[in-house]
Amino acid sequence: MVPRDHLLGIASERGELLVAKTRLGLASVLLLIPLSNLFSTLTLFERVMGLSITLAGFAMSLVIYQLARRDLARPWFGMATSCLDVTLVSGALATYLVLDQPHTAVNSRVVFEGYFLAIGATCLRYDPRICITAGVLAVVQYLGISIVADSLWVLNSVDRYSPFIYGAFSWSSQISRMILMLTASLLSAVVVFRTQELLRLSTRDPLTGLFNRGYFQERVTAEVSRARRNAQPLTIAMIDVDRFKSFNDTYGHAAGDQVLRVIAEALGNSFRKTDIVGRHGGEEFVIAMPDTNAAAGGRKLEAFRQLIASTPIHAKDGKTVNVTISGGVAGFPQDGEHEDDLIGVADARLFEAKRLGRDRIVEGAV
């Protein structure tokens, strides 16, 4: 069993902030258009409508940016803002219908491309469901705009619209546009799937499937920051397979690898999904237990030590053997307020467990 990976969630939060900054910048630039139209020959209704819509878009962009900047976003935030981005483009096109400019709404070569910006930005949410949803929503909304335009206006009227500055209306062109949007959505989803695989490969230990040392340290840094901010406990534990070199010399490295895989699987099954389990290197493993004090963490580790001691492991030639582990436990904040201090204390107590005879867990100073 592989622990739940939160790396994609962290990457998605960072991507959301980037999209929020970009959205706010674009909304600020677009706000200049209706402001300049205040001095144009447009009717009062047209000027007020254009200014109201862009002001609403700017206000929403500012609110979303503030939420993303202050880490107030929720798991559904990426889906909601992606749908909003698509809807803002549709709203801009629908404005042309309100202004009695249907050809601009259905044949725009500037605003329409905004759909592709909105769909492309979904890649930064690292969730293929968002990519597909945004693409389908864009198609549905654009189809609705096209149907309304074709139903309420005679779009190819020569007397009224010639010389067709934006081109004549044709359903084949509209369908082609919608197919392009769906293609962009599928391409975004494929990019996300590939990115997910690369992220998993870069954060996992290939032998055990646990988090590797680099990613574990990154996660612990985040958890220490969260524990300090919320005044909550955090426990760091390190375990090591006793006399692992002798085991390899006796049974071979293939059997040694099997021991590591069995322990890794047992770690995944014994600890919570919210705990962070990694391979620190060689025969050493590390566990971070958020919202858990050192005493409770020590009890969990002791139960795990007993489990491993009673678990037979296939060595070679059908022979089964038992191995033991030693461990050290450190707690935030009493044993340190930084991740390096906590890992160092846990490592020192692991060494103390070895010195005292192995097959034991050390929770505090001895």
Long-range contacts (C-beta under 8 A, 24 or more apart in sequence): 1-265, 1-268, 1-269, 2-204, 2-209, 2-210, 2-268, 3-210, 3-211, 3-268, 3-271, 3-273, 3-275, 3-276, 3-277, 4-273, 4-274, 5-199, 5-200, 5-203, 5-211, 6-219, 7-199, 7-203, 7-215, 8-126, 8-127, 8-196, 8-199, 9-75, 10-222, 11-126, 11-199, 12-78, 12-124, 12-125, 12-126, 12-127, 13-68, 13-71, 13-73, 15-123, 15-124, 15-125, 15-126, 16-68, 16-73, 16-77, 16-78, 16-81, 16-124, 16-125, 17-68, 17-69, 18-124, 19-68, 19-81, 19-85, 19-121, 19-124, 19-125, 20-61, 20-64, 20-65, 20-67, 20-68, 20-69, 20-81, 21-65, 22-121, 23-61, 23-64, 23-65, 23-81, 23-85, 24-58, 24-61, 24-62, 24-64, 24-65, 26-61, 27-54, 27-57, 27-58, 27-61, 27-62, 28-58, 30-54, 30-57, 30-58, 31-55, 31-58, 46-99, 49-95, 49-98, 49-99, 50-95, 50-99, 53-91, 53-92, 53-95, 57-88, 57-91, 60-84, 60-88, 78-125, 78-127, 78-130, 79-125, 79-127, 79-129, 79-130, 79-133, 82-118, 82-121, 82-122, 82-125, 82-130, 82-133, 82-134, 83-133, 83-134, 83-137, 85-117, 85-118, 85-121, 85-134, 86-115, 86-118, 86-119, 86-134, 86-137, 86-138, 86-141, 87-137, 87-141, 88-114, 88-118, 89-114, 89-115, 89-118, 89-138, 90-138, 90-141, 90-142, 90-145, 93-142, 93-145, 94-145, 97-145, 97-148, 97-149, 97-152, 102-149, 102-152, 102-153, 102-155, 103-155, 103-161, 103-164, 103-165, 103-166, 103-167, 103-169, 104-166, 105-145, 105-149, 106-145, 106-146, 106-149, 106-150, 106-155, 106-169, 106-174, 107-166, 107-167, 107-169, 107-173, 108-166, 109-166, 112-142, 112-177, 115-142, 115-181, 115-184, 116-180, 116-181, 116-184, 119-181, 119-184, 119-185, 119-188, 120-184, 120-188, 122-185, 122-188, 122-192, 123-188, 123-191, 123-192, 123-195, 125-192, 126-192, 126-195, 126-196, 126-199, 127-192, 128-188, 128-189, 128-192, 128-193, 131-185, 131-186, 131-188, 131-189, 131-192, 132-185, 132-186, 132-189, 134-185, 134-188, 135-181, 135-182, 135-184, 135-185, 135-186, 135-188, 136-182, 136-185, 138-181, 138-185, 139-178, 139-181, 139-182, 142-174, 142-177, 142-178, 142-181, 143-174, 143-178, 146-171, 146-174, 205-278, 205-279, 207-257, 207-260, 207-261, 207-264, 207-279, 208-260, 208-261, 208-263, 208-264, 208-279, 209-264, 209-268, 210-264, 210-267, 210-268, 210-277, 210-278, 210-279, 210-285, 211-276, 211-277, 211-278, 211-279, 212-278, 212-279, 213-278, 213-279, 213-280, 213-281, 213-286, 215-278, 216-276, 216-278, 216-280, 216-286, 216-288, 217-339, 217-343, 219-276, 219-288, 220-276, 220-288, 220-339, 220-342, 220-343, 221-339, 223-276, 223-288, 223-290, 224-332, 224-337, 224-338, 224-339, 224-342, 226-290, 227-290, 227-332, 227-333, 228-332, 228-333, 228-337, 232-290, 232-291, 233-291, 233-292, 233-293, 233-294, 233-331, 233-332, 234-288, 234-289, 234-290, 234-291, 234-292, 234-331, 234-332, 234-342, 235-288, 235-289, 235-292, 235-293, 235-294, 235-296, 235-297, 235-298, 235-329, 235-330, 235-331, 235-332, 236-286, 236-287, 236-288, 236-289, 236-329, 236-330, 236-331, 236-332, 236-339, 236-342, 236-343, 236-345, 236-346, 237-286, 237-287, 237-288, 237-289, 237-297, 237-301, 237-327, 237-328, 237-329, 237-330, 237-346, 238-280, 238-284, 238-285, 238-286, 238-287, 238-327, 238-328, 238-343, 238-346, 238-347, 238-349, 238-350, 239-263, 239-284, 239-285, 239-286, 239-287, 239-301, 239-304, 239-305, 239-325, 239-326, 239-327, 239-350, 240-283, 240-284, 240-285, 240-325, 240-326, 240-327, 240-350, 240-354, 241-283, 241-323, 241-324, 241-325, 242-323, 242-324, 242-325, 242-326, 242-354, 242-358, 242-359, 243-358, 244-282, 244-283, 244-323, 247-321, 247-323, 251-315, 251-316, 251-321, 252-316, 254-316, 255-313, 255-314, 255-315, 255-316, 256-283, 258-313, 258-314, 258-315, 259-283, 259-313, 259-323, 262-311, 262-313, 263-308, 263-325, 266-304, 266-307, 266-308, 266-311, 267-304, 270-300, 270-303, 270-304, 270-307, 271-300, 271-304, 284-350, 286-343, 286-346, 293-331, 294-329, 294-330, 294-331, 294-334, 294-335, 294-363, 294-364, 295-363, 297-329, 297-331, 297-363, 298-329, 298-361, 298-363, 301-327, 301-329, 301-361, 302-361, 305-359, 305-360, 305-361, 309-359, 324-358, 324-359, 325-359, 326-350, 326-353, 326-354, 326-358, 326-359, 326-360, 326-361, 327-353, 327-360, 327-361, 327-362, 328-352, 328-353, 328-361, 328-362, 329-361, 329-362, 329-363
